[in-house]
Amino acid sequence: MREWVHQAIQKINSDFNRSSDTHLIKLDLPAVDSVSLYLKDESTHPTGSLKHRLARSLFLYGLCNGWIGENTTIIEASSGSTAVSEAYFARLLNLPFIAVIPKGTSQQKIDNISFYGGECRLVEPKQIYSESKRLASELGGHYMDQFTYAEQVTDWRGNNNIADSIFCQMQAEAHPEPSWIVLSAGTGGTSATIGRYLRYRGYDTQLCIADPENSVFYDYFQSRDQTLEIEKSSCVEGIGRPRVEPSFIPSVIDRAIKVPDAASFATIHFLEKLLNRKCGGSTGTNLYATFQIIAEHNQQGQAGSVVTLICDSGDRYLDTYYNKSWLDRNGFDIDPYLHQLDAFYESGEMSARLT
């Protein structure tokens, strides 16, 4: 057993060494020359999303705790991207993998899970936890439980976590210590890692959470009411939760911004014109909130830098966020937000009035 675990950890570490760090892209905003915007491009991981980091950490955590053995079936409750990444690592270790995912998850993500040999069980969003636990018990497998362990499995003090990577890559920039880092939350693991790292290293950088519609994180940040729940799930895959997750730590966060779903989808269409590439919906949520912060800096005459994340590629959402019929069918009018974003790009001002 221990020899197999040693070999498994070696395989994961070897895979990590073969993957160079993700890029930090500087996005020029001509109307705001005092604030520099950077996008940490997590879509370049082998499985195409930020969740690759989490999946690797969850596997190492499970292996080192003795929860994962040579014949263990791996089970995860996921909205898609985490399951894709965990399926990749399960295949690397030759372990069976079952993803319990909500109905409505994009077909492209389902296909990606299957590509890596994973099996998909589609259930109602609120059943993903109970079904995952049931399967683990029935099969004698290991339920990875990303929503509980995401904030525990990463070494937030350094060791090439995402925060450490950002600051290393920012060293030669005009404003190497960002004023803000802005990101959305799914499990809360990344925000916990970055927030703790900022305090541990003594940085003045502040952390902002961008939260989509139909998610409790914004309200939880304001109220600290752990019992908050809503019936409907977020339309922005991978972020936002209908309940307060154990890995979401509000005390390491400085600000939260609520972002309308139509604004998130408009922002990725706007970003495509600037980058000549498609990004996922959560990137739109991140960037819309980031633009608000940059507009505030510009209005106040403050110089500095702001960092946010490209969480995954838009190629996974060609049938949804980039499909006008899907947007119209689900009631998302992105045109007013596109006008708002165009005006911001031209003036550096983020008008509260939509036209």
TAWOFEN-V825203 format. One record per pair of residues at least 4 apart in sequence whose ideal C-beta (glycine too) atoms are under 8 Angstrom apart, sorted by the first residue. I is the first residue (numbers start at 1). J is the second residue. Records with the same first field share a line. If there is no record, write none. Layout:
I = J  J
This chain:
1 = 5  69  70
2 = 6
3 = 7
4 = 8  69  70
5 = 9  63  64  66  68  69
6 = 10
7 = 11
8 = 12  59  63  68  93
9 = 13  60  63  64
10 = 14
11 = 15  92  93
12 = 16  56  59  60  63  89  92  93
13 = 17
14 = 18
15 = 19  46  56  89  92
16 = 56
19 = 45  46
21 = 160  165  169
22 = 40  41  42  43  44  45  165
23 = 40  41  44
24 = 38  39  40  41  166  169  170  307
25 = 38  39  40  41  275  310
26 = 36  37  38  173
27 = 37  38  39  274  275
28 = 37
29 = 33  35  37  294  345  348
30 = 345
31 = 298  344  345  346  347  348
32 = 294  295  297  298  348
34 = 297  298  301  302  303  304
35 = 179  294  297  298  302  303  304  305  306
36 = 173  174  175  304  305  306
37 = 290  294  305  306  307  308
38 = 170  173  178  305  306  307  308
39 = 287  307  308  309  310
40 = 162  165  166  169  307  308  309  310
41 = 310
42 = 49  50  52  53  162  309  310  311  312
43 = 48  49  279  280  310  311  312  313
44 = 48
45 = 49  50  52  53  85
46 = 52  88
47 = 51  52  55  81  84  85  88  112  116
48 = 52  81  84  112  312  313  316
49 = 81  84  85  238  280  311  312  313
50 = 54  81  162  190  309  311  312
51 = 55  81  82  84  85  238  312
52 = 56  85  88
53 = 57  154  161  162  190
54 = 58  82  85  146  150  153  154  187  189  190
55 = 59  82  85  86  88  89
56 = 60  85  89
57 = 61  153  154
58 = 62  86  144  146  149  150  153
59 = 63  68  86  89  93
60 = 64  153
61 = 65  149  152  153
62 = 67  68  142  144
63 = 67  68
67 = 72  142
68 = 72  74  93  95  142
71 = 95
72 = 95  140  141  142
73 = 95  96  97  98  135  136  139  140  141  142
74 = 86  90  95  96  97  98  141  142  144
75 = 97  98  99  100  132  135  136  139  141  142  143  144
76 = 82  83  86  97  98  99  100  132  143  144  145  146
77 = 100  101  128  129  131  132  143  145  146  147
78 = 82  83  86  99  100  101  128  146
79 = 101  102  105  186  237  238
80 = 84  101  105  106  109  110  113  237  238  316
81 = 85  109  237  238  311  312
82 = 86  146  186  187  238
83 = 87  99  101  109  113  118  120
84 = 88  109  112  113  116  118
85 = 89
86 = 90  97  99  118  144
87 = 91  97  99  112  113  115  116  117  118
88 = 92  116
89 = 93
90 = 95  96  97  116  117  118
91 = 95  97  116  117  118
96 = 119  141
97 = 116  117  118  119
98 = 118  119  120  121  135  141
99 = 113  118  119  120  121
100 = 121  123  128  131  132  135
101 = 105  109  110  113  120  121  122  123  128
102 = 122  123  124  125  128  233
103 = 122  123  124  125
104 = 125  233
105 = 109  110  122  237
106 = 110  237  316  317  319  320
107 = 111  319
108 = 112  315  316  317  318  319
109 = 113  237  316
110 = 114  120  122
111 = 115
112 = 116  316
113 = 118  120
114 = 118  119  120
121 = 131  135
123 = 127  128  131
125 = 233  242
126 = 242
127 = 131
128 = 132
129 = 133  147
130 = 134
131 = 135
132 = 136  143  145
133 = 137  143
134 = 138
135 = 139  141  143
136 = 140  141  142  143
144 = 149
145 = 149
146 = 150  187  189  247
147 = 187  241  245  246  247
148 = 152  245  246  247
149 = 153  247
150 = 154  187  188  189  190  192  245  247
151 = 187  188  189  192  193  246  247  248  249
152 = 247
153 = 189
154 = 161  189  193
155 = 159  161
156 = 161  163  192  193  194  196  197  200
157 = 196  197  200
158 = 164  197
159 = 164
160 = 164  165
161 = 165  193  197
162 = 166  190  193  194
163 = 167  181  193  194  197  198
164 = 168  197
165 = 169
166 = 170  178  181  194  307
167 = 171  176  177  201  203
170 = 176  177  178  305  307
171 = 176
172 = 176
173 = 305
174 = 305
175 = 179  303  304  305
176 = 305
177 = 203  204  205  305
178 = 205  304  305  306  307
179 = 205  206  293  297  302  304  305  306
180 = 205  206  207  208  290  293  306  307
181 = 194  198  205  206  207  208  306  307  308
182 = 207  208  209  210  286  289  290  293  306  307  308
183 = 190  191  194  207  208  209  210  286  308  309
184 = 209  210  211  212  236  239  240  282  285  286  311
185 = 190  191  209  211  217  239  240  241  248
186 = 238  239  240  241  282
187 = 245  247  248
188 = 192  217  245  247  248  249
189 = 193  247
190 = 194  309
191 = 195  207  209  248  249  252  253
192 = 196  247  248  249  252
193 = 197
194 = 198  207  252
195 = 199  207  249  252  253
196 = 200  252
197 = 201
198 = 203  205  207  252
199 = 203  252
206 = 254  255
207 = 252  253  254  255
208 = 253  254  255  256  257  289  293
209 = 217  218  221  253  255  256  257
210 = 256  257  259  285  286  288  289  290
211 = 215  217  218  221  239  240  256  257  258  259  285
212 = 234  235  236  239  240  258  259  261  264  282  285
213 = 234  235  236  240  258  259  260  261
214 = 230  232  233  234  235  240  242
215 = 230  234  239  240  241  242
216 = 220  228  229  230  241  242  243  244
217 = 221  240  241  244  248  256
218 = 222  256  257  258
219 = 223  225  228
220 = 224  225  226  228  244  248  250
221 = 250  253  256
222 = 256
223 = 228
224 = 250
225 = 244
226 = 244
227 = 244
228 = 243  244
229 = 242  243  244
230 = 242  243
231 = 242
232 = 242
233 = 240  242
234 = 239  240  241  242  261
235 = 261  281  330
236 = 240  261  264  281  282  284  285
237 = 280  281  282  317
238 = 280  281  282  311  312
239 = 282  285  311
241 = 245  248
244 = 248
249 = 253
257 = 289  292  293
259 = 263  264  285  288  289
260 = 264  337
261 = 265  281  332
262 = 266  332  333  334  336  337
263 = 267  284  285  288  334  337
264 = 268  281  282  284  285  288
265 = 269  281  284  321  327  332  334
266 = 270  284  288  334  335  337  338  340  341
267 = 271  283  284  285  287  288  291  337  341
268 = 272  278  279  280  281  283  284  287  314  321  322
269 = 273  322  334  338
270 = 274  338  341  342  345
271 = 275  279  283  284  287
272 = 276  277  278  279  314
275 = 279
277 = 313  314
278 = 313  314  315  317  318  322
279 = 283  284  310  311  312  313  314
280 = 284  310  311  312  313  314  316  317  321
281 = 285  317  320  321
282 = 286  311  312
283 = 287  309  310  311  312  314
284 = 288  321
285 = 289
286 = 290  308  309  311
287 = 291  308
288 = 292  337
289 = 293  308
290 = 294  306  308
291 = 295  341  344  350
292 = 296  350
293 = 297  306
294 = 298  306  348
295 = 299  344  348  349  350
296 = 300  350
297 = 302  303  304  306
298 = 302  348  349
299 = 349
312 = 316
314 = 318  321  322
317 = 321  322
318 = 322  323
319 = 323  326
320 = 326
321 = 326  327
323 = 327
324 = 328
325 = 329
326 = 330
327 = 332  333  334
328 = 332
334 = 338
335 = 339
336 = 340  354  355
337 = 341  354
338 = 342
339 = 343  354  355
340 = 344  350  351  354  355
341 = 345
342 = 346
343 = 347  349  351
344 = 348  349  350  351
